[in-house]
Amino acid sequence: MDQLAFSDKLEVLGLLVGAFLVLVGLGTLSGLPWQTAASTMAGVTQVFGAIVAMGLGVGLAWLTRTTGSAA
C-alpha cells in the first residue's frame, strides 16, 4: 500500500496553502460575482481572479507533492 508520507514539514504547508487557494476560488465563484458586481468588467475580473487562484492552488499542491517525495 502507498501511504501518504511527508518527507518535509514544509510539504504539508504547501499542500494546505494550495487547498486554501482552491477553496478561496470556489468560494468566490459561489458568491456569484457576476450578479453582485457594479459593472460587467468587475464581475469578469473577479471570475478571472478566482480561476487563477484555483489554478495556482492546484499547481502549488502538485508541485509540492511531486518535488517533496523525491527522497
mmCIF file of the N, C-alpha and C atoms, coordinates in Angstrom:
data_MODEL
# 
_entry.id   MODEL 
# 
loop_
_atom_site.group_PDB 
_atom_site.id 
_atom_site.type_symbol 
_atom_site.label_atom_id 
_atom_site.label_alt_id 
_atom_site.label_comp_id 
_atom_site.label_asym_id 
_atom_site.label_entity_id 
_atom_site.label_seq_id 
_atom_site.pdbx_PDB_ins_code 
_atom_site.Cartn_x 
_atom_site.Cartn_y 
_atom_site.Cartn_z 
_atom_site.occupancy 
_atom_site.B_iso_or_equiv 
_atom_site.pdbx_formal_charge 
_atom_site.auth_seq_id 
_atom_site.auth_comp_id 
_atom_site.auth_asym_id 
_atom_site.auth_atom_id 
_atom_site.pdbx_PDB_model_num 
ATOM 1   N N  . MET A 1 1  ? 0.830   -1.183 0.000   1.00 0.00 ? 1  MET A N  1 
ATOM 2   C CA . MET A 1 1  ? 0.000   0.000  0.000   1.00 0.00 ? 1  MET A CA 1 
ATOM 3   C C  . MET A 1 1  ? 0.870   1.240  0.000   1.00 0.00 ? 1  MET A C  1 
ATOM 4   N N  . ASP A 1 2  ? 0.399   2.246  -0.695  1.00 0.00 ? 2  ASP A N  1 
ATOM 5   C CA . ASP A 1 2  ? 1.118   3.501  -0.781  1.00 0.00 ? 2  ASP A CA 1 
ATOM 6   C C  . ASP A 1 2  ? 0.536   4.473  0.245   1.00 0.00 ? 2  ASP A C  1 
ATOM 7   N N  . GLN A 1 3  ? 1.311   4.764  1.284   1.00 0.00 ? 3  GLN A N  1 
ATOM 8   C CA . GLN A 1 3  ? 0.829   5.653  2.334   1.00 0.00 ? 3  GLN A CA 1 
ATOM 9   C C  . GLN A 1 3  ? 1.210   7.081  2.018   1.00 0.00 ? 3  GLN A C  1 
ATOM 10  N N  . LEU A 1 4  ? 0.436   8.006  2.546   1.00 0.00 ? 4  LEU A N  1 
ATOM 11  C CA . LEU A 1 4  ? 0.707   9.422  2.382   1.00 0.00 ? 4  LEU A CA 1 
ATOM 12  C C  . LEU A 1 4  ? 1.741   9.819  3.429   1.00 0.00 ? 4  LEU A C  1 
ATOM 13  N N  . ALA A 1 5  ? 2.993   9.897  3.020   1.00 0.00 ? 5  ALA A N  1 
ATOM 14  C CA . ALA A 1 5  ? 4.073   10.236 3.942   1.00 0.00 ? 5  ALA A CA 1 
ATOM 15  C C  . ALA A 1 5  ? 4.718   11.536 3.488   1.00 0.00 ? 5  ALA A C  1 
ATOM 16  N N  . PHE A 1 6  ? 5.053   12.384 4.435   1.00 0.00 ? 6  PHE A N  1 
ATOM 17  C CA . PHE A 1 6  ? 5.650   13.673 4.125   1.00 0.00 ? 6  PHE A CA 1 
ATOM 18  C C  . PHE A 1 6  ? 7.124   13.645 4.485   1.00 0.00 ? 6  PHE A C  1 
ATOM 19  N N  . SER A 1 7  ? 7.964   14.002 3.532   1.00 0.00 ? 7  SER A N  1 
ATOM 20  C CA . SER A 1 7  ? 9.399   13.992 3.769   1.00 0.00 ? 7  SER A CA 1 
ATOM 21  C C  . SER A 1 7  ? 9.891   15.306 4.362   1.00 0.00 ? 7  SER A C  1 
ATOM 22  N N  . ASP A 1 8  ? 9.063   16.336 4.324   1.00 0.00 ? 8  ASP A N  1 
ATOM 23  C CA . ASP A 1 8  ? 9.464   17.647 4.809   1.00 0.00 ? 8  ASP A CA 1 
ATOM 24  C C  . ASP A 1 8  ? 8.252   18.314 5.460   1.00 0.00 ? 8  ASP A C  1 
ATOM 25  N N  . LYS A 1 9  ? 8.485   19.071 6.516   1.00 0.00 ? 9  LYS A N  1 
ATOM 26  C CA . LYS A 1 9  ? 7.376   19.754 7.184   1.00 0.00 ? 9  LYS A CA 1 
ATOM 27  C C  . LYS A 1 9  ? 6.768   20.839 6.304   1.00 0.00 ? 9  LYS A C  1 
ATOM 28  N N  . LEU A 1 10 ? 7.563   21.433 5.434   1.00 0.00 ? 10 LEU A N  1 
ATOM 29  C CA . LEU A 1 10 ? 7.034   22.469 4.543   1.00 0.00 ? 10 LEU A CA 1 
ATOM 30  C C  . LEU A 1 10 ? 6.143   21.892 3.448   1.00 0.00 ? 10 LEU A C  1 
ATOM 31  N N  . GLU A 1 11 ? 6.250   20.594 3.218   1.00 0.00 ? 11 GLU A N  1 
ATOM 32  C CA . GLU A 1 11 ? 5.379   19.953 2.235   1.00 0.00 ? 11 GLU A CA 1 
ATOM 33  C C  . GLU A 1 11 ? 3.918   20.034 2.678   1.00 0.00 ? 11 GLU A C  1 
ATOM 34  N N  . VAL A 1 12 ? 3.688   19.856 3.954   1.00 0.00 ? 12 VAL A N  1 
ATOM 35  C CA . VAL A 1 12 ? 2.333   19.960 4.498   1.00 0.00 ? 12 VAL A CA 1 
ATOM 36  C C  . VAL A 1 12 ? 1.819   21.388 4.323   1.00 0.00 ? 12 VAL A C  1 
ATOM 37  N N  . LEU A 1 13 ? 2.682   22.353 4.589   1.00 0.00 ? 13 LEU A N  1 
ATOM 38  C CA . LEU A 1 13 ? 2.287   23.760 4.438   1.00 0.00 ? 13 LEU A CA 1 
ATOM 39  C C  . LEU A 1 13 ? 1.942   24.080 2.983   1.00 0.00 ? 13 LEU A C  1 
ATOM 40  N N  . GLY A 1 14 ? 2.741   23.580 2.056   1.00 0.00 ? 14 GLY A N  1 
ATOM 41  C CA . GLY A 1 14 ? 2.461   23.803 0.640   1.00 0.00 ? 14 GLY A CA 1 
ATOM 42  C C  . GLY A 1 14 ? 1.127   23.207 0.217   1.00 0.00 ? 14 GLY A C  1 
ATOM 43  N N  . LEU A 1 15 ? 0.829   22.012 0.705   1.00 0.00 ? 15 LEU A N  1 
ATOM 44  C CA . LEU A 1 15 ? -0.449  21.378 0.378   1.00 0.00 ? 15 LEU A CA 1 
ATOM 45  C C  . LEU A 1 15 ? -1.623  22.142 0.990   1.00 0.00 ? 15 LEU A C  1 
ATOM 46  N N  . LEU A 1 16 ? -1.454  22.602 2.226   1.00 0.00 ? 16 LEU A N  1 
ATOM 47  C CA . LEU A 1 16 ? -2.537  23.350 2.879   1.00 0.00 ? 16 LEU A CA 1 
ATOM 48  C C  . LEU A 1 16 ? -2.788  24.695 2.197   1.00 0.00 ? 16 LEU A C  1 
ATOM 49  N N  . VAL A 1 17 ? -1.733  25.384 1.819   1.00 0.00 ? 17 VAL A N  1 
ATOM 50  C CA . VAL A 1 17 ? -1.905  26.670 1.125   1.00 0.00 ? 17 VAL A CA 1 
ATOM 51  C C  . VAL A 1 17 ? -2.544  26.445 -0.242  1.00 0.00 ? 17 VAL A C  1 
ATOM 52  N N  . GLY A 1 18 ? -2.137  25.396 -0.938  1.00 0.00 ? 18 GLY A N  1 
ATOM 53  C CA . GLY A 1 18 ? -2.759  25.083 -2.224  1.00 0.00 ? 18 GLY A CA 1 
ATOM 54  C C  . GLY A 1 18 ? -4.239  24.775 -2.084  1.00 0.00 ? 18 GLY A C  1 
ATOM 55  N N  . ALA A 1 19 ? -4.589  23.994 -1.077  1.00 0.00 ? 19 ALA A N  1 
ATOM 56  C CA . ALA A 1 19 ? -6.002  23.682 -0.838  1.00 0.00 ? 19 ALA A CA 1 
ATOM 57  C C  . ALA A 1 19 ? -6.777  24.939 -0.448  1.00 0.00 ? 19 ALA A C  1 
ATOM 58  N N  . PHE A 1 20 ? -6.160  25.807 0.330   1.00 0.00 ? 20 PHE A N  1 
ATOM 59  C CA . PHE A 1 20 ? -6.813  27.056 0.716   1.00 0.00 ? 20 PHE A CA 1 
ATOM 60  C C  . PHE A 1 20 ? -7.097  27.925 -0.506  1.00 0.00 ? 20 PHE A C  1 
ATOM 61  N N  . LEU A 1 21 ? -6.141  28.016 -1.421  1.00 0.00 ? 21 LEU A N  1 
ATOM 62  C CA . LEU A 1 21 ? -6.355  28.819 -2.631  1.00 0.00 ? 21 LEU A CA 1 
ATOM 63  C C  . LEU A 1 21 ? -7.489  28.254 -3.481  1.00 0.00 ? 21 LEU A C  1 
ATOM 64  N N  . VAL A 1 22 ? -7.577  26.945 -3.569  1.00 0.00 ? 22 VAL A N  1 
ATOM 65  C CA . VAL A 1 22 ? -8.679  26.334 -4.317  1.00 0.00 ? 22 VAL A CA 1 
ATOM 66  C C  . VAL A 1 22 ? -10.015 26.651 -3.642  1.00 0.00 ? 22 VAL A C  1 
ATOM 67  N N  . LEU A 1 23 ? -10.053 26.566 -2.319  1.00 0.00 ? 23 LEU A N  1 
ATOM 68  C CA . LEU A 1 23 ? -11.296 26.870 -1.592  1.00 0.00 ? 23 LEU A CA 1 
ATOM 69  C C  . LEU A 1 23 ? -11.680 28.344 -1.721  1.00 0.00 ? 23 LEU A C  1 
ATOM 70  N N  . VAL A 1 24 ? -10.699 29.235 -1.721  1.00 0.00 ? 24 VAL A N  1 
ATOM 71  C CA . VAL A 1 24 ? -10.989 30.665 -1.907  1.00 0.00 ? 24 VAL A CA 1 
ATOM 72  C C  . VAL A 1 24 ? -11.579 30.903 -3.292  1.00 0.00 ? 24 VAL A C  1 
ATOM 73  N N  . GLY A 1 25 ? -11.011 30.254 -4.299  1.00 0.00 ? 25 GLY A N  1 
ATOM 74  C CA . GLY A 1 25 ? -11.547 30.394 -5.651  1.00 0.00 ? 25 GLY A CA 1 
ATOM 75  C C  . GLY A 1 25 ? -12.966 29.865 -5.765  1.00 0.00 ? 25 GLY A C  1 
ATOM 76  N N  . LEU A 1 26 ? -13.218 28.714 -5.162  1.00 0.00 ? 26 LEU A N  1 
ATOM 77  C CA . LEU A 1 26 ? -14.577 28.155 -5.185  1.00 0.00 ? 26 LEU A CA 1 
ATOM 78  C C  . LEU A 1 26 ? -15.555 29.035 -4.411  1.00 0.00 ? 26 LEU A C  1 
ATOM 79  N N  . GLY A 1 27 ? -15.094 29.576 -3.286  1.00 0.00 ? 27 GLY A N  1 
ATOM 80  C CA . GLY A 1 27 ? -15.948 30.482 -2.508  1.00 0.00 ? 27 GLY A CA 1 
ATOM 81  C C  . GLY A 1 27 ? -16.286 31.748 -3.263  1.00 0.00 ? 27 GLY A C  1 
ATOM 82  N N  . THR A 1 28 ? -15.321 32.264 -3.992  1.00 0.00 ? 28 THR A N  1 
ATOM 83  C CA . THR A 1 28 ? -15.573 33.461 -4.796  1.00 0.00 ? 28 THR A CA 1 
ATOM 84  C C  . THR A 1 28 ? -16.582 33.171 -5.901  1.00 0.00 ? 28 THR A C  1 
ATOM 85  N N  . LEU A 1 29 ? -16.420 32.044 -6.562  1.00 0.00 ? 29 LEU A N  1 
ATOM 86  C CA . LEU A 1 29 ? -17.352 31.700 -7.633  1.00 0.00 ? 29 LEU A CA 1 
ATOM 87  C C  . LEU A 1 29 ? -18.749 31.384 -7.103  1.00 0.00 ? 29 LEU A C  1 
ATOM 88  N N  . SER A 1 30 ? -18.824 30.817 -5.903  1.00 0.00 ? 30 SER A N  1 
ATOM 89  C CA . SER A 1 30 ? -20.142 30.503 -5.346  1.00 0.00 ? 30 SER A CA 1 
ATOM 90  C C  . SER A 1 30 ? -20.877 31.761 -4.886  1.00 0.00 ? 30 SER A C  1 
ATOM 91  N N  . GLY A 1 31 ? -20.148 32.870 -4.737  1.00 0.00 ? 31 GLY A N  1 
ATOM 92  C CA . GLY A 1 31 ? -20.774 34.138 -4.376  1.00 0.00 ? 31 GLY A CA 1 
ATOM 93  C C  . GLY A 1 31 ? -21.408 34.859 -5.557  1.00 0.00 ? 31 GLY A C  1 
ATOM 94  N N  . LEU A 1 32 ? -21.329 34.268 -6.739  1.00 0.00 ? 32 LEU A N  1 
ATOM 95  C CA . LEU A 1 32 ? -21.899 34.829 -7.969  1.00 0.00 ? 32 LEU A CA 1 
ATOM 96  C C  . LEU A 1 32 ? -21.470 36.287 -8.193  1.00 0.00 ? 32 LEU A C  1 
ATOM 97  N N  . PRO A 1 33 ? -20.170 36.533 -8.392  1.00 0.00 ? 33 PRO A N  1 
ATOM 98  C CA . PRO A 1 33 ? -19.701 37.911 -8.539  1.00 0.00 ? 33 PRO A CA 1 
ATOM 99  C C  . PRO A 1 33 ? -20.257 38.609 -9.777  1.00 0.00 ? 33 PRO A C  1 
ATOM 100 N N  . TRP A 1 34 ? -20.689 37.862 -10.786 1.00 0.00 ? 34 TRP A N  1 
ATOM 101 C CA . TRP A 1 34 ? -21.231 38.492 -11.978 1.00 0.00 ? 34 TRP A CA 1 
ATOM 102 C C  . TRP A 1 34 ? -22.616 39.090 -11.725 1.00 0.00 ? 34 TRP A C  1 
ATOM 103 N N  . GLN A 1 35 ? -23.279 38.701 -10.636 1.00 0.00 ? 35 GLN A N  1 
ATOM 104 C CA . GLN A 1 35 ? -24.586 39.268 -10.327 1.00 0.00 ? 35 GLN A CA 1 
ATOM 105 C C  . GLN A 1 35 ? -24.511 40.412 -9.327  1.00 0.00 ? 35 GLN A C  1 
ATOM 106 N N  . THR A 1 36 ? -23.480 40.432 -8.494  1.00 0.00 ? 36 THR A N  1 
ATOM 107 C CA . THR A 1 36 ? -23.398 41.440 -7.447  1.00 0.00 ? 36 THR A CA 1 
ATOM 108 C C  . THR A 1 36 ? -22.430 42.567 -7.762  1.00 0.00 ? 36 THR A C  1 
ATOM 109 N N  . ALA A 1 37 ? -21.647 42.455 -8.829  1.00 0.00 ? 37 ALA A N  1 
ATOM 110 C CA . ALA A 1 37 ? -20.673 43.491 -9.170  1.00 0.00 ? 37 ALA A CA 1 
ATOM 111 C C  . ALA A 1 37 ? -21.391 44.700 -9.765  1.00 0.00 ? 37 ALA A C  1 
ATOM 112 N N  . ALA A 1 38 ? -20.797 45.866 -9.556  1.00 0.00 ? 38 ALA A N  1 
ATOM 113 C CA . ALA A 1 38 ? -21.393 47.110 -10.059 1.00 0.00 ? 38 ALA A CA 1 
ATOM 114 C C  . ALA A 1 38 ? -21.317 47.185 -11.576 1.00 0.00 ? 38 ALA A C  1 
ATOM 115 N N  . SER A 1 39 ? -20.291 46.606 -12.166 1.00 0.00 ? 39 SER A N  1 
ATOM 116 C CA . SER A 1 39 ? -20.170 46.629 -13.626 1.00 0.00 ? 39 SER A CA 1 
ATOM 117 C C  . SER A 1 39 ? -19.810 45.230 -14.124 1.00 0.00 ? 39 SER A C  1 
ATOM 118 N N  . THR A 1 40 ? -19.967 45.032 -15.404 1.00 0.00 ? 40 THR A N  1 
ATOM 119 C CA . THR A 1 40 ? -19.664 43.734 -16.002 1.00 0.00 ? 40 THR A CA 1 
ATOM 120 C C  . THR A 1 40 ? -18.172 43.439 -15.915 1.00 0.00 ? 40 THR A C  1 
ATOM 121 N N  . MET A 1 41 ? -17.359 44.464 -16.115 1.00 0.00 ? 41 MET A N  1 
ATOM 122 C CA . MET A 1 41 ? -15.913 44.263 -16.088 1.00 0.00 ? 41 MET A CA 1 
ATOM 123 C C  . MET A 1 41 ? -15.442 43.832 -14.692 1.00 0.00 ? 41 MET A C  1 
ATOM 124 N N  . ALA A 1 42 ? -16.060 44.358 -13.662 1.00 0.00 ? 42 ALA A N  1 
ATOM 125 C CA . ALA A 1 42 ? -15.695 43.956 -12.299 1.00 0.00 ? 42 ALA A CA 1 
ATOM 126 C C  . ALA A 1 42 ? -16.025 42.490 -12.065 1.00 0.00 ? 42 ALA A C  1 
ATOM 127 N N  . GLY A 1 43 ? -17.162 42.041 -12.542 1.00 0.00 ? 43 GLY A N  1 
ATOM 128 C CA . GLY A 1 43 ? -17.534 40.631 -12.406 1.00 0.00 ? 43 GLY A CA 1 
ATOM 129 C C  . GLY A 1 43 ? -16.609 39.719 -13.170 1.00 0.00 ? 43 GLY A C  1 
ATOM 130 N N  . VAL A 1 44 ? -16.254 40.135 -14.384 1.00 0.00 ? 44 VAL A N  1 
ATOM 131 C CA . VAL A 1 44 ? -15.334 39.337 -15.197 1.00 0.00 ? 44 VAL A CA 1 
ATOM 132 C C  . VAL A 1 44 ? -13.967 39.257 -14.521 1.00 0.00 ? 44 VAL A C  1 
ATOM 133 N N  . THR A 1 45 ? -13.509 40.357 -13.955 1.00 0.00 ? 45 THR A N  1 
ATOM 134 C CA . THR A 1 45 ? -12.222 40.375 -13.262 1.00 0.00 ? 45 THR A CA 1 
ATOM 135 C C  . THR A 1 45 ? -12.245 39.463 -12.040 1.00 0.00 ? 45 THR A C  1 
ATOM 136 N N  . GLN A 1 46 ? -13.342 39.465 -11.294 1.00 0.00 ? 46 GLN A N  1 
ATOM 137 C CA . GLN A 1 46 ? -13.445 38.597 -10.122 1.00 0.00 ? 46 GLN A CA 1 
ATOM 138 C C  . GLN A 1 46 ? -13.474 37.125 -10.516 1.00 0.00 ? 46 GLN A C  1 
ATOM 139 N N  . VAL A 1 47 ? -14.187 36.799 -11.559 1.00 0.00 ? 47 VAL A N  1 
ATOM 140 C CA . VAL A 1 47 ? -14.228 35.406 -12.025 1.00 0.00 ? 47 VAL A CA 1 
ATOM 141 C C  . VAL A 1 47 ? -12.844 34.985 -12.507 1.00 0.00 ? 47 VAL A C  1 
ATOM 142 N N  . PHE A 1 48 ? -12.179 35.849 -13.258 1.00 0.00 ? 48 PHE A N  1 
ATOM 143 C CA . PHE A 1 48 ? -10.830 35.543 -13.733 1.00 0.00 ? 48 PHE A CA 1 
ATOM 144 C C  . PHE A 1 48 ? -9.877  35.347 -12.552 1.00 0.00 ? 48 PHE A C  1 
ATOM 145 N N  . GLY A 1 49 ? -9.954  36.203 -11.552 1.00 0.00 ? 49 GLY A N  1 
ATOM 146 C CA . GLY A 1 49 ? -9.106  36.079 -10.369 1.00 0.00 ? 49 GLY A CA 1 
ATOM 147 C C  . GLY A 1 49 ? -9.367  34.792 -9.605  1.00 0.00 ? 49 GLY A C  1 
ATOM 148 N N  . ALA A 1 50 ? -10.627 34.392 -9.522  1.00 0.00 ? 50 ALA A N  1 
ATOM 149 C CA . ALA A 1 50 ? -10.965 33.145 -8.833  1.00 0.00 ? 50 ALA A CA 1 
ATOM 150 C C  . ALA A 1 50 ? -10.397 31.944 -9.571  1.00 0.00 ? 50 ALA A C  1 
ATOM 151 N N  . ILE A 1 51 ? -10.488 31.953 -10.872 1.00 0.00 ? 51 ILE A N  1 
ATOM 152 C CA . ILE A 1 51 ? -9.963  30.842 -11.667 1.00 0.00 ? 51 ILE A CA 1 
ATOM 153 C C  . ILE A 1 51 ? -8.441  30.789 -11.575 1.00 0.00 ? 51 ILE A C  1 
ATOM 154 N N  . VAL A 1 52 ? -7.798  31.951 -11.592 1.00 0.00 ? 52 VAL A N  1 
ATOM 155 C CA . VAL A 1 52 ? -6.344  31.997 -11.452 1.00 0.00 ? 52 VAL A CA 1 
ATOM 156 C C  . VAL A 1 52 ? -5.927  31.494 -10.064 1.00 0.00 ? 52 VAL A C  1 
ATOM 157 N N  . ALA A 1 53 ? -6.659  31.887 -9.030  1.00 0.00 ? 53 ALA A N  1 
ATOM 158 C CA . ALA A 1 53 ? -6.341  31.430 -7.673  1.00 0.00 ? 53 ALA A CA 1 
ATOM 159 C C  . ALA A 1 53 ? -6.469  29.909 -7.573  1.00 0.00 ? 53 ALA A C  1 
ATOM 160 N N  . MET A 1 54 ? -7.506  29.349 -8.172  1.00 0.00 ? 54 MET A N  1 
ATOM 161 C CA . MET A 1 54 ? -7.667  27.896 -8.147  1.00 0.00 ? 54 MET A CA 1 
ATOM 162 C C  . MET A 1 54 ? -6.552  27.215 -8.925  1.00 0.00 ? 54 MET A C  1 
ATOM 163 N N  . GLY A 1 55 ? -6.159  27.774 -10.053 1.00 0.00 ? 55 GLY A N  1 
ATOM 164 C CA . GLY A 1 55 ? -5.053  27.210 -10.826 1.00 0.00 ? 55 GLY A CA 1 
ATOM 165 C C  . GLY A 1 55 ? -3.740  27.256 -10.064 1.00 0.00 ? 55 GLY A C  1 
ATOM 166 N N  . LEU A 1 56 ? -3.494  28.375 -9.383  1.00 0.00 ? 56 LEU A N  1 
ATOM 167 C CA . LEU A 1 56 ? -2.282  28.483 -8.574  1.00 0.00 ? 56 LEU A CA 1 
ATOM 168 C C  . LEU A 1 56 ? -2.299  27.483 -7.420  1.00 0.00 ? 56 LEU A C  1 
ATOM 169 N N  . GLY A 1 57 ? -3.452  27.304 -6.804  1.00 0.00 ? 57 GLY A N  1 
ATOM 170 C CA . GLY A 1 57 ? -3.561  26.347 -5.702  1.00 0.00 ? 57 GLY A CA 1 
ATOM 171 C C  . GLY A 1 57 ? -3.301  24.923 -6.150  1.00 0.00 ? 57 GLY A C  1 
ATOM 172 N N  . VAL A 1 58 ? -3.893  24.539 -7.259  1.00 0.00 ? 58 VAL A N  1 
ATOM 173 C CA . VAL A 1 58 ? -3.672  23.192 -7.793  1.00 0.00 ? 58 VAL A CA 1 
ATOM 174 C C  . VAL A 1 58 ? -2.207  23.029 -8.199  1.00 0.00 ? 58 VAL A C  1 
ATOM 175 N N  . GLY A 1 59 ? -1.653  24.037 -8.840  1.00 0.00 ? 59 GLY A N  1 
ATOM 176 C CA . GLY A 1 59 ? -0.248  23.979 -9.249  1.00 0.00 ? 59 GLY A CA 1 
ATOM 177 C C  . GLY A 1 59 ? 0.694   23.884 -8.064  1.00 0.00 ? 59 GLY A C  1 
ATOM 178 N N  . LEU A 1 60 ? 0.424   24.656 -7.021  1.00 0.00 ? 60 LEU A N  1 
ATOM 179 C CA . LEU A 1 60 ? 1.269   24.615 -5.828  1.00 0.00 ? 60 LEU A CA 1 
ATOM 180 C C  . LEU A 1 60 ? 1.188   23.257 -5.138  1.00 0.00 ? 60 LEU A C  1 
ATOM 181 N N  . ALA A 1 61 ? -0.016  22.725 -5.012  1.00 0.00 ? 61 ALA A N  1 
ATOM 182 C CA . ALA A 1 61 ? -0.167  21.412 -4.380  1.00 0.00 ? 61 ALA A CA 1 
ATOM 183 C C  . ALA A 1 61 ? 0.513   20.331 -5.211  1.00 0.00 ? 61 ALA A C  1 
ATOM 184 N N  . TRP A 1 62 ? 0.371   20.385 -6.514  1.00 0.00 ? 62 TRP A N  1 
ATOM 185 C CA . TRP A 1 62 ? 1.016   19.395 -7.384  1.00 0.00 ? 62 TRP A CA 1 
ATOM 186 C C  . TRP A 1 62 ? 2.531   19.509 -7.300  1.00 0.00 ? 62 TRP A C  1 
ATOM 187 N N  . LEU A 1 63 ? 3.049   20.739 -7.363  1.00 0.00 ? 63 LEU A N  1 
ATOM 188 C CA . LEU A 1 63 ? 4.485   20.956 -7.295  1.00 0.00 ? 63 LEU A CA 1 
ATOM 189 C C  . LEU A 1 63 ? 5.045   20.512 -5.946  1.00 0.00 ? 63 LEU A C  1 
ATOM 190 N N  . THR A 1 64 ? 4.332   20.828 -4.889  1.00 0.00 ? 64 THR A N  1 
ATOM 191 C CA . THR A 1 64 ? 4.772   20.435 -3.549  1.00 0.00 ? 64 THR A CA 1 
ATOM 192 C C  . THR A 1 64 ? 4.817   18.916 -3.421  1.00 0.00 ? 64 THR A C  1 
ATOM 193 N N  . ARG A 1 65 ? 3.795   18.268 -3.894  1.00 0.00 ? 65 ARG A N  1 
ATOM 194 C CA . ARG A 1 65 ? 3.701   16.810 -3.722  1.00 0.00 ? 65 ARG A CA 1 
ATOM 195 C C  . ARG A 1 65 ? 4.702   16.068 -4.610  1.00 0.00 ? 65 ARG A C  1 
ATOM 196 N N  . THR A 1 66 ? 4.934   16.540 -5.830  1.00 0.00 ? 66 THR A N  1 
ATOM 197 C CA . THR A 1 66 ? 5.834   15.823 -6.729  1.00 0.00 ? 66 THR A CA 1 
ATOM 198 C C  . THR A 1 66 ? 7.294   16.064 -6.376  1.00 0.00 ? 66 THR A C  1 
ATOM 199 N N  . THR A 1 67 ? 7.655   17.251 -5.920  1.00 0.00 ? 67 THR A N  1 
ATOM 200 C CA . THR A 1 67 ? 9.062   17.511 -5.587  1.00 0.00 ? 67 THR A CA 1 
ATOM 201 C C  . THR A 1 67 ? 9.391   17.094 -4.154  1.00 0.00 ? 67 THR A C  1 
ATOM 202 N N  . GLY A 1 68 ? 8.397   17.005 -3.284  1.00 0.00 ? 68 GLY A N  1 
ATOM 203 C CA . GLY A 1 68 ? 8.655   16.662 -1.898  1.00 0.00 ? 68 GLY A CA 1 
ATOM 204 C C  . GLY A 1 68 ? 8.901   15.187 -1.670  1.00 0.00 ? 68 GLY A C  1 
ATOM 205 N N  . SER A 1 69 ? 8.426   14.336 -2.544  1.00 0.00 ? 69 SER A N  1 
ATOM 206 C CA . SER A 1 69 ? 8.564   12.895 -2.318  1.00 0.00 ? 69 SER A CA 1 
ATOM 207 C C  . SER A 1 69 ? 9.727   12.290 -3.109  1.00 0.00 ? 69 SER A C  1 
ATOM 208 N N  . ALA A 1 70 ? 10.696  13.103 -3.497  1.00 0.00 ? 70 ALA A N  1 
ATOM 209 C CA . ALA A 1 70 ? 11.807  12.605 -4.293  1.00 0.00 ? 70 ALA A CA 1 
ATOM 210 C C  . ALA A 1 70 ? 12.793  11.777 -3.468  1.00 0.00 ? 70 ALA A C  1 
ATOM 211 N N  . ALA A 1 71 ? 12.913  12.093 -2.188  1.00 0.00 ? 71 ALA A N  1 
ATOM 212 C CA . ALA A 1 71 ? 13.913  11.385 -1.378  1.00 0.00 ? 71 ALA A CA 1 
ATOM 213 C C  . ALA A 1 71 ? 13.340  10.206 -0.718  1.00 0.00 ? 71 ALA A C  1 
# 
